[in-house]
Every structure is written in structure tokens, then in C-alpha cells.
């Protein structure tokens, strides 16, 4: 599989963003969550963006619009765990549309 140029990636991301009404960081979070089973806010801060406020705002927006769902509630304390998020079918459709437009000859 040959990797496309950066301009083609940006053009495809921009068309998907306009079609689904999400920001660039929202799309990056969904794309990263599609590769993982469950992502936490700490995973997103480590791998996507280190801005805690913008990641938290994006998670709230994506959860409200139905692209992400909470699959594990956050537990505080000594043996606590961070909250976990997974993508929904709506987000899976967005990712599939992205890959179909990005790599049209791979199907």
C-alpha cells in the first residue's frame, strides 16, 4: 500500500469535517479511538493533543452529538481507573467514509 501525500490527506479530512460538522481535533480523536478498543482522556492527552481543556471540550461535544459513548465510568481512589470512551456506529460511518475517500483503489 502506498502512502498518499499530505495534501491529499488534508483535503480528505477537510471534506469529512465539513460533511459531519466536527473540528480537526474532534476528527483526530475519533480516528485515534477507532484504532483502539477503549480510550481514556489520558491516552488522548498523550497521543493526540496535550491541551487538557480542548480535549475535555471535544470529548463533551462528541459524547453529546453521539459520536462517542462512555463505556467505563471513572473511578477515583486508590485503585481508581480513568473513564473509557468508545466510538459509536455514527463515528464508525465517518471513519469508513474517510478511508473510502482516502484510499479509493484499495477496496
C-alpha angles and dihedrals in degrees: 000000000000119000117238124234121268093249092058090050092051093047092051092047091050093052092049091047092053093045096051098031098235132133126245093259090048090055092047090052092050092047091050092046090051090061093050130054097225126005128194129206089254091056090052092048090051100044110022111028133346095213105107096193096052093045091050091048091049092049090052092049094046092048091048093049093046102249094113132033132196109246098169124034116223115257120200127202137061096322095030127149130205120248117269129221131196132184122255130220091269091059092043088057090052092051091046091051089050093052092044091054094040097049107023095160097052096076 
